[in-house]
Amino acid sequence: MTQRSRGSSWKQFVVGTGFWAVGVIAGVGCAVATSDDTLDPAEAGVEASLESTGSKTLTIGGQTFGLTWEDDFGGDLNKGQPKSYLNTQYWTKENLGVNFEQQAYTNRECPNNPNNWNYCVENGKLTLLARKEPLDCVVWKQCTASSECGTNGTCAATGYCVYDQNRNGVYDHEECAPFNGTANAPVNGTQYSSGRIKSDEKVEYRYGYVEFRARMPFADLPAGATPPNGMWPAIWMLGANGTITNGGRDDSAGWPMNGEIDIMEYTQIKENKALYPNNEAMGYNVLWREYPEAGELANNSGGWEPNACSSWPNNGDAKCDGDVGGARATWNGKTIDYHQWHTWGFLWDENGFKIYIDNLPQNGGQPVGTFSIGDGATEFRQPMYLILNNAVGGELGCLGFKDRACSSSAQCANGAACVSGKCQETASSCINIDWAAHGDKAKLEVDYIRWYHRGSGYPQAARAACQDSDNNGVPDNLIRNCGFNEDFTYHRSDLFFDGGAGLTEVINEGGTHGYVQWVRVDNGGWATHSVQVRQEGFQLQAGTSYKWKVDLKSNAARSVPVKIVQAHDPWTVISSFNCNVGTGWTTCTGPNFTPSATDTYKFEISMGGSAYTGAQLYLDDMYIGTTTNACQPDCTGKLCGSDGCGGTCGACRSGSTCGSWGQCVAGTSTCTPSCSGKVCGSDGCGGTCGTCGSGQTCSSTGQCTSTCTPSCSGKVCGSDGCGGTCGTCGSGQTCSSAGQCTGGTTTPLRLEAESATLTGCFAEAGGDSGGKVVAFEGNDTICWSNVNMSGITSATAHVGAPYSGGQAQLKFNGTVIGTFTLSTASGGWSSPSLTNLTTSVATSGTGTLCLAGLTHPNGWIFSVDYLDLK
C-alpha cells in the first residue's frame, strides 16, 4: 500500500530524489496450501456481534497476552458520541503520491470542517471519507502575477502560485496533510480527496497481537448490491526504521527494506462479479526485499529487490520457488460480506505471523493466511507502526487489473477499451461512483484498534562482541549492529552507486561469523568510488583519537580500499588504507586518526572499477570507536530501557512497562475481573461474566438482548417487527399497512430557529417569535431533529436581511426538498423587518430537517426567526 507498484510485474516509481526502476520479481519463498476459506456466519450476511471495551488480557494458544495500547475512537460503537478530533498522541496525518492513486490526503476533520471533512471520530468509530473534488496540494510554480497561475490560481506574496481548485475559499495546500519527504511527493491535479493516518514515531511495537474491527466503503448500500469500482482502503504496517529520525533510532531505510504488511487490503472492483466471478476482494500482502538466487543479476541499482510472495490479488506478484528455508506467504484472497463489520486479528512473533478474519485466535479460530519469516525477511523482526488510509483508484483500485484478457469492452472495468485482447484500464478509468447519490458512503469505518503483547516476552538477539571491543560490558562502537546479528535490517551498510550496480543482503554465512553482510558487484562502473559499501551519518569529534577495523573476505583475492570520509561535500578523506583480502576472513585494521574538525563522517569500502565487476565481498564486525573505548549509546533493537551508557532508549506510555527485551509491554499489575451489573460479556481480564441463550446477543452493557433488528425504514408508525413501535399518529389519524399516518388533519408546526442545532451560526434576541439566528452563511446549517413530515405540504421560513439574493436549501434527512430565496430585501435583520418565504414540500416520515445556507457575496445570507410547517 506504500511506495510500490502492484500487479504481475512491478512498475517504475520515484522514491525521494532518486528514480528506482522495478522489474519482474524473483522471489525467495513459496506459496503453500491455504486454510479453508468456508464462509463463517459473519461473512454470510450475519453481522458479527459488536464487542464493548476490549479485555485487558487475552489467552491465545495457552499464552497470556496483555493490552499494550488501544484506540477505541470514542468508546463503544453506535453510542451517540459527538464529533471529536483524532488523538494526536497516536496519529499523524500525511499526504504523498504513490501507487498512481487519484486522491490527495487532507487534514480536514469533522469538528472544524462540518461540510467537507475527510476524517471524523464520531459515534464510537473513525471514518475516513473520500470526496470528489479537485485539489492542488503542491506549491511549486514561481510567479510574479496571478495571470501566470492558470485556473483558480493566485500569485501569493511568497512568489509562488497557490490554488483553490475546489472553490471553497481556502487555498488547497492549506487543506492538505503534510508531506514529510519519506516517499513519493504528492502531485497537483488530483480529482478526489481522502484521509490517511499513521502512528509512526508515536505507536511502534515489535511483535504481538493486533486486532481491529472495520467496515468497507459502500457498506450502506442495500444487501446484495454491487458497489461501484475504484475504492482501495487498507489497514497496514511499515517498519519503524524507514521514516523519520527520533532520538537514538536510525530511521534511514528505504522501502521495501523496512518491510510492509498489509493486514487488511480491499479492492472494491473485485465485488463486480461480471468482471471477477470469484469475488476475492479481501486480502493481505507482505512486501520485503529479496535475496537474488544464483545467476540472477540485479534489476535495480540500490541493493534490493521487492518480493510479495502471495497469490492475491493477481495470481502471484512474485516467484515463489518452494524454498522452505526462506520467507513465504499463504493467501489466495477471500470473499466477505462488505456490508458488515468484520474483525481482523494479526498474530505476530519471531517466526512469522497469521491473519484471522472474525474467527479470532483467542476463540480458537483458524487463520485465513500465514507468513513464515525464515532467514531472509528480517524486516519483520523489528518494530512497526500502523497506517490507515482510504485510497481512490491507483494500482489496486483500478490499474492493477489492466491488461486482463478480454474480447469486448464489456469485460473491462467501466467499459474501458478492449484492444488486441487486453483491457486498457488506467489508474482512474474504473472509478464509476455516483458521488451525488452515494458519495457519503465512500468511507472506511474503524471501530477500534488494539495491540497486545505476550506476557512471557519475545527473544532479543544478543549483543555482538564487536559492540564492546575491550569486553568490559560497556558498548564502545559507533557502528550499530556491527555484527549484523540483530533483527533490525536497517543496521546494514548502505550500498551506493556512482555509475556502478549491484546488490547487498544480510545472510547467514554458515561459518563462525554467522550473519554477515554480502555484497555483489554486477557493474564496477568507471571509478573506484562507483560502488561504495558504507556506514554513514556518525559524528566524530575534533581532537579525539579513533581506532577502526572491519573483517572482510572475497570470492577472489584482491586489494580493497577502506576509508573514513566526510559524509558531505567536499567528501574529504581523513584516514585510509588498502587491505589485502582473500577467500578466507581477514581483519582489516586501519591506522588510528584524529579529526581536525567535528563533523559527520562515513566508513567507506570502495569496490568500483572494471576489475570489481562480478566481485563478491563479505563483511562483518565493523568497528569505529575512540582509542580510550568511551561508551557509545546502543539502542539497536530496543524502544525502551537502558542505552548502556546511563541513558535511555525511550520511555513507555502510561499503563505499560519496559520488558527485558527492550519493548513496551502491558503493565504487570494483577487484573481484577469486573462483572458488576453484567450477566454476559467480558470481565475485563480475559474471562466472561456469562453467556446468552439461543436467539440472544450480549449488549455493550453486559445484558442479553434479542437478536431481532427493529425495522422502521420509510415508516412513521406501526410495528418495528421486534415488539416495539415506529411512532404514533395524531388525533383522528390511523396507521396504514405501509406505516404511514392517514386521515384526519395535520396540525401546523412552528420550529424556532434558536431551538435548533446550529453549525457556523448563533442565536440572539430580536425575532418576531422569540429569538433569531444570525451569522448564517454558506454551508452553515440550522437543524431540527425528530420532525414528522407526514402530511406536510408547505414550509415557510421567517427571515430578514438588508439586501437581496440570500438563499437556503431545505433538507430532510440530507435530501433537498425545497429552496428559499430572498429576492427582495426585507429592510433589516431583526423585528419588525422580517418577511416570509414559502416553498412547497412533498415528503414523509420522521427525521432531521435542516436549513442549509448557500454562499452569498456579502457573507451573511439572512437572519432566521422560525420555520412554519403546514
N, C-alpha and C positions, 0 to 999 in steps of 0.2 A: 504494500500500500504506500510505499515511500519512493525514494529515488531510484526507480527501476522501471523497466517496461515489462509488459506481460505478454503471454502468448507462446506459441510453439517455438518461436525464435525471439531473440531479445533485440530490442531496437536501440537506436542511439539516444543518448540523453546527456545533459550537461550537469555537472556537479561542481559547485564552487566556481573557480575560474578556469578549470580545465575541461577539455572535451573528451569524454570517455566513450569509445565505441564498443558496444557489447555484441558479441557474436553468438552463434548457437552454442548452448551449454553442453558440456560433457560432465556428467555427474559422478559422484563417488558412492552414492547409496543405492538402495533398491526399493522398489515398491513391492510390498508383500500383501498377503490376503487381508481384506478388510474385515471388520467385525460386522455382525448382522445389522443391516440397515432397515429392519422392520419398523414401521411407524409405531410410536407409542401413542397413548391416548391424546397427549397434548398436540402431537403433530397431526392427528387425525381430525382435529377440529374441536377438541375439548380443552379449554384453556386450563393450563396448569394452575394449581392453587397459588395465590399470591401470599408469600410469607411476610411476616412482620419483621421487626428488627432482628438482625442476624444473631445467631448464637455466638458467644464469645469463644467457645471451643467446639471442635468437631472431632469425630473419630473416623479415620479413613484407613482401611486396611490394617486395623488394630493399632494404629499410631494416633496419638493425640495431637491436634493442631490448634493453635491459639490465634485469635484475631489480632493481627498487627495493625491494620489500617482499614478504614472503610469510608465511603461517601454515600450516604443514603438519600442525597438530593432532597432534603426537607422532611424525610420521615417516610412512614408507610404510604404506599401508593393509593391515590384517589381519596385522600382525606381532606381535600379542600384547602391545602396550604396555599397562601398567597404567593404572588410573584416575588422572586428573590434573585440575588446575583450568584454566580459561580463562586466557590470557595477558592480565593487566590492563594491560600496556603497549600492547595493541592494542584491547581490547574493554571496553565498559561495558554492563551490563545496564540495561534501562529498562522501566517499566510505564506504560501510557497507555490511554486509552479512545477508539478510533477505529473507523470503518467498521462500527459495530454488531457488532464482534467479540464473541465469547462467552467469551473466556478472560481470566484475569488472568495477567500475566507475573511469575514469581517470581525469587528469587535463589538457588534451591537447586541446588547442584552435587553430582555423584555421590560425590566422595570423603568429604564430611561429611554427606550425606543419602542413604545407600545404598538406601533403600527408597522414597523419594518425590521423586527428583530430576527436574529438567526440563532440566538441562544436563549433558553428560558428554563429556569428552575421554578417549577410550579406544580402543585397538586401531587407532591411526593415523587417527582421524576424530573429528569433533564431531557429537554427536547432540543435537537439540532435541526433547524428548519432551512431547507433550500428555497430560494426565491428566483423568479425570472426577472432579472433587472441587469442592465449593463453597468459595469464598474471599471474604472481605470485606477488601479491602486498605485502605480509606479510614477513617481515624479522624476523625469529623466531628461526631458527636452528643454534646452535653454531657449530663452526668448527675450525680446525687447518690447513686443507689443502683442496684445491678445489675438490679433488677426493671424499671428503665426501659429496659434494653438488649435485651430480647427474647431469642429462642432463642440459646443458646450465647454470650450477651453478658455482659460483666463491666464494671462501672464502675471504671475504673482510678484510681489516685491522682491522675492528671492532671486528673480531672473529665470525661474523655471515655470513651465506650463502646469497648471492644475485644472482638474476637470470635475464636473458634476453631471456625469452621464445619466444618472437616474433622476436628475432634476428634482431633488428633494431639498435643495437649499444648503447642502453640506458638501464640501469638497470630498471626492471619492477617497482620496488617500487618508483622510482623517477618519473614515469609517472602516478602513481595512485593518485587519490584525497585523501585528508587526512581522517583518521578515528578519530573521537573525543570521542569515548567511550560511546556514548549515546544509542547505540543499539547493536545488534549482530556485532561482528567484521567481517571484510572481510576474505575470505579464499583464499588459493592458488589453482591452478589447474583450474581456470576458462578458458573457451574457447572463450569468447566474451568480448568485451569492449563496453562501452556506456557512457552516460552523465547523471548527476543528480545534480541539484542546489536547494538551499533553501534560503529563506530570513530571517531565524532565526537570532535574535538579530539586524536585520537591518530594515526590514519592518514587523512590527507586529501591528495589529489593532484588535479592538473588534467591531463586527457588521459591517453593511454597505452593499454595493452592489459591488461585484467583477464581472468584465466582461473580457473575453479573447476570442481571435479567434485562432483556431488551425486546423491543418490538420494531418491526421493519417499516419502511415507508409504505404509504397507501394501505395500512392495516385497517383503516376506517371504511374502505370500500366494502360493498356487500360480500358476504361469503360466496366463494366460487368465482368472483370477478377476476379477470386477468388484468393486472396493473399495467400502467404504461411502462415503456422501456426507459432506461437511462440512469437510474439511481444506483449508487455504489457505496453503501455505508459499510463501516468496519470498526471493530474494536480490536486493537492490536498492540504490539510491543516492539521497542527497539532497544538495543544495548545502550546502557548509560555511558559508554565510552565514546560515543560517536557524535557528540554535540558540543556544548559549551563547557568552559572550564569553571570549576567551583572548588575552592580550597586546594587540597593537595592532589586531587584526582586528575589524571591525564585523560582528557576527553577528545582526543585528536583523530580517532579512527574514522575512515570513510565507510560509507555503505558499499558492499554488504559485509565488510569485516566486523561491523558491530552486531550483525545478526538481526533478523526480523522474524517475528512470529505473528501471523495474522490469525488470532484466535477465532474471531468471528468475521467472516467476509461474505458479503451477499451481493449477487449480481441480479438485479430485478428483471433484466431482459430474459433470463432463463425461466421466468414464470410464464413466458409466452410459449404455450405448448405447440403452437403452429410452427415455431422455429426450433424449439428444443423439447421434444416429446417427453424426455426423461425428467425434465424439471429439476435437475440437481443444482438448485440455485444457491445453496448454502455450502460453504466450505471453509477450510483454513489452508494457509500456505506457510511454508517455512523457507526462509531465504538466508543463505550464507555464502561465504567464498569457498571455492573448492580447490583441491589439490589435483592438478592435471596428472593424467596417467602417463606411463612410459610412452615416449614417442609423440606426445601431443605438444604442439607449440602454443605459445601464449597468443590468445586472440586479443588481449588487451594489455597495453602498457600499464604499469602501476602495480603489478604483482598480485592480481586476484582474478578469479572467475566466479560469477554468481552461480548458485545452484538452487533449484527448487524442486527437489525430487518428490513430486506427488503428481497424481493424475488429474487433479482438479485445478483449473476449470477447463483445460483444453487438451485432455488426453495426454498429459505429461509435458511439463515445462523443461525437463532436463533428462539427461541419460541416467538411468538407474541400472547399474550393471550387475547387481547381485552380490556385491562385496559386503558381506555381513559385518566386516570389521569397521565399516565406515558409517557415516550418518545416513539415515534412511527414514522415509515418511510413509505412512499408510493413510490414504484418503482418496475416495472416489467421488466426493460430492454427496449431498444429502438433500432430500425433499422434506420441507417443513410446511406448516400452515403459516403463511406470513401474516395472517390477520391476528394471530395470537401472540401473547407474551411467551417467551421461551427463556430458559435459564441455562447458561453455559458454565461449565466447570473446566478449569485448566490446572492439572496436577503436574508439577514440575520438580525434578530433583537432578542430581548429578548424572544420572543415566539417561534422562530424556524427559518426555512429557506425554500426557494423554489429554484428549479433548472429550468432554461429555456434553450432551445436549438434553436437558430436562431430567434424564435418568442419571442422577448425580452419584459420585463415588461414596459419599457418606451414607447413602441409602442402598449401597450395594450395586449401583448401576455399572454398566459396561461401557467402555469408551467407544466412540464412533471413529476415532482416529488416534494414531500413535506416532511418536517420533523417537528414534534412538540416536543419541548424540554420537557414540563411537569416539574414536580418537581424533577425528578431523575437525568436527564442528564445535570447537571450544568456545565459539561465540556465545553458546548457550550455557556456559558455566560462569556467567558474570551477572551483575545486577542489570536489570532492565527497567524501563519506565513505560507507562501506558499512553496510548493515543486513541481518541475517539473522533471520528470525522464522518461527514455525510457528503460524499463527492457526487458530482453530476457528470455523466459521460466519461470520457477518458478510456484508458486501456481496458478495464474490466466492465465499465459501464456501457461501452459501445465498441471501441476499436479492437479490443482483444478478440473479437469474433469475426473480424474481416477475413476475406479470402476463403470463407466457407464455400463448399460446393453448392451449386445452385443450377437450376435450369430456367428459372424466371425470377423477376424481382419480387414476386410474391413470397419467395423463400428467404428473402433478405429483410433485415430489420428496417421497419418504417418504409418499406418499398424501395430500398437502395437498389441501384442498378446491378444487374447480373451481367458481367462481361467475361467472355471466354470461360464460362462455367464457374466464376468466382464472384462472391458478393463484394461490392465496392463500398462497404460501410466505412465511415470516418469516425473521428473521436466525438462527433456531435450529431451525426446524421440519424442515429437511432432514437434520439430523445423525442418522444411524442406526447408529452404531458400537456393536458389541458389545464394551464395554470389558472385560468379564471375560475374554473369549476372545481379543480382538485389541488390547487397549489398549497392549500393549508394542510394537505396530507403528505407532502413530500418531506417527511421528517423521520429521523431516527430518535426513538424514545428509549431512555435508560432509567430503570427503577433504582438500581443500586450497583455498586462495585465493592467487593470485599477481598482482602488479601490476608491469608492465614499462613502461618509457618509451623513446621513440625517441632513439637516440644523438645525432641531429642537432638535437634540441630542438624547440620549438614557438614560434610567434610571440607576442610580447608587445606590447600596444598602447603606443605612445609616450606619454610624459607630456604632458598637456595644458599649454599655455602658462600657463594660469591657476594652475597649481600653483607657479609661480615668477614672481611679479609683477615683480621687478626684473631677471629674466633673467641671474642670476649663477650659475646651476647648482645653487642650493640651494633646496629646497622651503620655501615660507613660508605656505602656505594651510592653514587649519584644516579646510576643506571637502575631503573625499576625493572623487576622481573629479569634480572641479569642472566639467569639460567634457563629462561623460557619454560619453567616448570609450573608457573602459575596458570590459573584458569583464564585470566584476562588477556584476550588476544591482542589488545592494542599495545601491550608492552612488548611488541616485537620491534625489530629495527625496520625503519622505513626503507623502501626501495625506490630510488629516484632516478629518472632518466633524463638525459640531455642528448637525445639522438640515439639512445640505445633502447633495448626492450628485453623483458624477462619476467620471471615470476619469483615470488618468495612465499614461504609457508613455514609454520612451526610443526615439526614432525617428530615422531619417536624414532630416534636413530638406531635404537636397538642395542647399543653398546653401553659402556659405563656412563656415557654422558646423558643417556635418556633423551628427554625432549631438547631439541636444538633448532636453530633456525637454518633452513635450507634455502639457497638462492640459485636460480638457474638463469644464465645469460643467453638469450636467444639471438641477440644482436648487440655486439660490443660497441657499436657506434664509431665515432671518428676520433675520440679523445679519451684520455684516462678517466676523466670525470663524467663520461657519457653514461656510465652506470655507477650509482653510488648506493652502498648499503650504509645507513646512517641512523644513529640515535641523536636527536637534536632537541634543542629547547632548554637545556640545563644551563644554569648560571655559574660562572666561575668568578672568583674574587681576585682583584688586583693584589699582588704581593704575596699571595698564598701559593705554597708549593704543592703540586699534584703529582700523583702516580697513576699509570693506566696500563691496561693489558686486555687481551682477548684470546680465546682459544679458537684456532682455525684448522680445518682440513679441506682438501680439494680432491676433485676427481683425477687430477694430474698435477705433478709438481710445478710450482710457479712462484714468482715473487709478487707479493701483494702489498701495495701502498696503503699505509694506515696513517690517519691524520687527525689532529684537533684543529678545527676551523671555526671562524666566526660564522654564526648562523644567519648572516645577512650581508648585504653588500658593504664592503668590498671583498668579503669572503677571505679574510686574512688567515693564513696558516700560521699557528703559533707553536705547533710541535708536529713532527712527522718522522716516520721511518719505514723501511721496507722489510717485510717479514717473509722468509723463505718457508713456504708451506708445501707439505707433501700429502700423500694419501692417508697418512695417519695424523692424529691430533698433535698440534704444535701450540705451545703457549707463546704468544707474541707479546713481548713486554716493551713498551715504549720508554724513552728517556723521561725522567722527571722534568717538569717545566713549571714556570711561574708566569702567569699572565701579567701584562703591563697595564691592562685595563679591565675593570669589572664589566662583564658583557655576557651575552647569550651565545653559546657555542654548540658545536656538533661534533660527534665522534664518527668519523667517516672512513669507510673501507672502499677503495676505488677498484672497480672491475671493468672499466671501459677500454675501448680499443679493439681492433680486429682480432688480436691474439686471444681475447677472452670470449669470443663467440663460441658457444657450446660449453662454456665452463660451468661447473657446479661447485659451490662453496658451502661449507657448513660452519656455523659459528656458535659459540657457547661461552658462558662465563665472562661476559663483557664487564669491565670494571673501570671506573674512574673515581678517585677519591683523594682526599688530602693525604700528604705523607704522614701526618700526625693521626690519621684514622679518626677524624672528627665525625661525630654522629650525624647521620643523614636520615631525616624522617622517611618512613616507608609505610605507605598505606595501600600497597598493592593487594587487591582482592578484598579490601575492607571498606566499610562505610561508617564504622564507628570503632571505638576502642583506642588503645594506645598506638601512637605512631613510632614507638621505640625510642623516642628522644625526649620524652617528657611532655609531648603534646598529644593532640587527639586527631583521629581520622574523621571525626564527625560526631554529632550528638543525635540521640534518638528522640522522637516526638513523645509527648506525654502519653503514658499508658503502655509504652514499650520499653524494653531494655536492650542492652548490647549483649548478644550472645558470644560465646567463646570463639566462634568462627568469624567474628567481625561484622555481623549483620544485626540489624534491629529485629527483635522478635517480640511477641506478646509478653506482657508483664507476667511475673511468676506468682502473683498473689492467687490464693485459692478462690475459685469461683463458687458463689453461693446460689444454688438453684432458687428461682422465684416463680411460684405458681399462685400467688395470692389473687383471688377473684377469677382464676382461669380454670377451665375444665379440659383444655386441649392446647396443642401448640408447644413451642419451645419453652424450656425452663431457663434459657439463657446460658446454660453450661453444657450444651450438647445433648441434654436429655429431653424428656417430654413431660407435659402436665396431663396427658391423657390423649385418647384418640376418639374420633367421632364415628357414629354409626353409618350404615349404608345410606346414601342419598343426602348426606350432610357434609359440610366442609368447615374447617376451623377458621374463624374470622381473625382479624388482626388483634382483637381484644381478648382472644383465647376462648371464644364461645362457639359452640356448634350451631351452625345455621343451615337452612335448606339450600340445596344447590340450585333451586329454581331461580331463574333470572327474570325479574319483572320486565314487562314489555309495554311501553306507553308511546312508542314511536307513532306520531301523527294523531294521537288520541288526547282528548281533553277531559274525558270522563270514562266511567266504566271500569271493568276489572283489569288489573295488571297481569293476570294469569298466574299469580302466586298468592292469591288471597287478599291482596291489597287493592287500592283504587288509583286510577289515573287522574282523579279530580271529580268534582261535583258540579251540577248545573244550577243555574239561578232559578228564582221563583217562576213557576209556570212553564219551565222547560223540562224536556226529557232527554235521556241519553240514547242515541241511536246505536245500532249494532256495530257501526263503524267508529264508535267512541266520540261522537260529536253531539253537542247540545242543540236541540231543535225545539221550535215552538216558542211561545212567549215573546217578550220584548227584551232588547238589550239595554241595560242601564248605562247611561253615559258615564265616562270615567275621566277624571282630571288627574294628570300626573304632574306634580310640581317639580320644576327643574332643580330647585335647591335640595330636593329629597333624593335625587338620583345619584348614581355612582359617576363621578366626574373624572375625566382624564384630560389634563392640559388646561383646564379652565377652573373657575372657582365661583362660589356663591357670595352674594352680598344683598343688602336691602334695596328696595326700590321697585318692586314689581306691582302690577295691578292686583295680583293674588299672591300674597306672601312675598318672599324674596325673589331674586332673579339670579341667573348665571351669566357672568361676563368673561371677557378674555377668551371667548370661544373662537378658535382659529382652525385653519385647515388641519385635518387629521385628529382634532380633538373630538371627544365623544361625551355624550350625556346619556346614560343607560339606566333603564328601569328593569328589574328582574321580575319573573313570575307574572307576566302580563298575559291575560287571557284575551286573545284577539278574535275569538269566535263570535260572529255576528257583527263585528265592527266593519263599517263601510267607509268611514272618513276619519281623517286626523287633522286637527287644527293646532298649529304652533303659534303661540302668542309671543311676538318678538319685537325688537326695535333696533334701529341704527340711524345715524345722521346722514348716511349715504346709501346708495342702492347697490344691487349686484350680489349681495350676500346669498350663499346657497348652502343647504344642508340636506343630506340624504336621510331618509327614514329607513332603518334596517330592522328586520325581525329575524332573530337567530342567524344574523350575519348576511341575510339576503335583502337587497334593496327592494322596498315595496312602495316607495314614493319619494318625491323631491320637493323641498320648499325653496322658493326663490323670492327674495325681497326686491321686486322690480322697481318700487318707488320708495324713497327714503321715508321713514316714519317720523323723522324730526328729532329723534333723540334716543338715548339708551334706556331711559327709565320712565316710570309712570309720570304723567299720563300720555307720553308719546310712544305708545306701543300699538301694534297692529296685528291682525290675524292673517295667517297664511294657511290655506287648506289644500289637502290632497286626498284623492280617493284611494282606498286600500282594498285589497282582496286577499285575505289570508285567514288562517285559523290555527287553533292550538294555543298552548301556553309556552312562553319562553321569554327571551330578553329582547326588549325594544330599545333602539338607540337612535339618537340624532348624531350624525357624523358630519363634521364640518368639511367643506370643500374650500381649498385655498383661495383667499381674496387678496387683491393687491394691497389693500390697506391693513392687512393682518387680521384684526377682529372682524368677524362676519356680522353678527348681530347678537344682542343680548337675548336670552331665552327666559320667559316667565313661566310658562307651563305648556303642556300638551293635552288637548282635549280629544278623547276618542268617543265616537258615536256609531 
